[in-house]
């Protein structure tokens, strides 16, 4: 069991919390592999460059990630009072979500399984020093 009073434990846990602005999209209907192609292109870039990359990227995941990045920028402005010119993409990653299983009819009465994969995408911003 943990030592100390419940409020003390919560205070210690909140002190270790990450204060960087972020946005998370759960259950995005795109596979992790396809989302990572786009996320790798914007990792470490400043937000204006990242938005420009996402605007002209032909992949489907780029439209989803663009909205997510805009949400993270809005969180930084409104919740943390940060200036958008100093922001850059510190972290961005996609984790595996649940998989929808579907059936595709095949020859001679057989059924093949189709897996429609989902992912949880997270974008974390930070200010340049």
GIGI-V904306 format. One record per residue. N is the residue number from 1. SS is DSSP state (H for helix, E for strand, L for the rest). D_CENTER is the distance of its C-alpha to the mean C-alpha in whole Angstrom. Layout:
n:N ss:SS d_center:D_CENTER
n:N ss:SS d_center:D_CENTER
This chain:
n:1 ss:L d_center:34
n:2 ss:L d_center:32
n:3 ss:L d_center:34
n:4 ss:L d_center:35
n:5 ss:L d_center:35
n:6 ss:H d_center:31
n:7 ss:H d_center:31
n:8 ss:H d_center:31
n:9 ss:H d_center:29
n:10 ss:H d_center:26
n:11 ss:H d_center:27
n:12 ss:H d_center:26
n:13 ss:H d_center:23
n:14 ss:H d_center:22
n:15 ss:H d_center:23
n:16 ss:L d_center:21
n:17 ss:L d_center:18
n:18 ss:L d_center:15
n:19 ss:L d_center:16
n:20 ss:L d_center:14
n:21 ss:L d_center:12
n:22 ss:E d_center:8
n:23 ss:E d_center:6
n:24 ss:E d_center:5
n:25 ss:E d_center:6
n:26 ss:E d_center:8
n:27 ss:E d_center:10
n:28 ss:E d_center:9
n:29 ss:L d_center:13
n:30 ss:L d_center:12
n:31 ss:L d_center:12
n:32 ss:H d_center:11
n:33 ss:H d_center:13
n:34 ss:H d_center:13
n:35 ss:H d_center:9
n:36 ss:H d_center:10
n:37 ss:H d_center:13
n:38 ss:H d_center:11
n:39 ss:H d_center:9
n:40 ss:H d_center:12
n:41 ss:H d_center:14
n:42 ss:H d_center:12
n:43 ss:L d_center:11
n:44 ss:L d_center:14
n:45 ss:L d_center:15
n:46 ss:E d_center:16
n:47 ss:H d_center:15
n:48 ss:H d_center:18
n:49 ss:H d_center:18
n:50 ss:H d_center:14
n:51 ss:H d_center:14
n:52 ss:H d_center:18
n:53 ss:H d_center:16
n:54 ss:H d_center:14
n:55 ss:H d_center:17
n:56 ss:H d_center:19
n:57 ss:L d_center:17
n:58 ss:L d_center:19
n:59 ss:L d_center:16
n:60 ss:H d_center:15
n:61 ss:H d_center:11
n:62 ss:H d_center:12
n:63 ss:H d_center:13
n:64 ss:H d_center:9
n:65 ss:H d_center:7
n:66 ss:H d_center:10
n:67 ss:H d_center:10
n:68 ss:H d_center:7
n:69 ss:H d_center:8
n:70 ss:H d_center:12
n:71 ss:H d_center:11
n:72 ss:H d_center:10
n:73 ss:H d_center:13
n:74 ss:H d_center:15
n:75 ss:H d_center:14
n:76 ss:H d_center:15
n:77 ss:H d_center:18
n:78 ss:H d_center:19
n:79 ss:H d_center:18
n:80 ss:H d_center:19
n:81 ss:L d_center:21
n:82 ss:L d_center:20
n:83 ss:L d_center:21
n:84 ss:H d_center:19
n:85 ss:H d_center:21
n:86 ss:H d_center:20
n:87 ss:E d_center:16
n:88 ss:E d_center:14
n:89 ss:E d_center:11
n:90 ss:E d_center:12
n:91 ss:E d_center:9
n:92 ss:E d_center:6
n:93 ss:E d_center:6
n:94 ss:E d_center:6
n:95 ss:E d_center:8
n:96 ss:E d_center:11
n:97 ss:E d_center:12
n:98 ss:E d_center:15
n:99 ss:E d_center:18
n:100 ss:E d_center:20
n:101 ss:E d_center:23
n:102 ss:E d_center:26
n:103 ss:E d_center:29
n:104 ss:E d_center:31
n:105 ss:E d_center:34
n:106 ss:L d_center:36
n:107 ss:H d_center:40
n:108 ss:H d_center:43
n:109 ss:H d_center:41
n:110 ss:L d_center:38
n:111 ss:E d_center:34
n:112 ss:E d_center:31
n:113 ss:E d_center:28
n:114 ss:E d_center:25
n:115 ss:E d_center:21
n:116 ss:E d_center:19
n:117 ss:E d_center:15
n:118 ss:E d_center:12
n:119 ss:E d_center:9
n:120 ss:E d_center:6
n:121 ss:E d_center:3
n:122 ss:E d_center:2
n:123 ss:E d_center:4
n:124 ss:E d_center:8
n:125 ss:E d_center:11
n:126 ss:E d_center:15
n:127 ss:E d_center:18
n:128 ss:L d_center:20
n:129 ss:L d_center:23
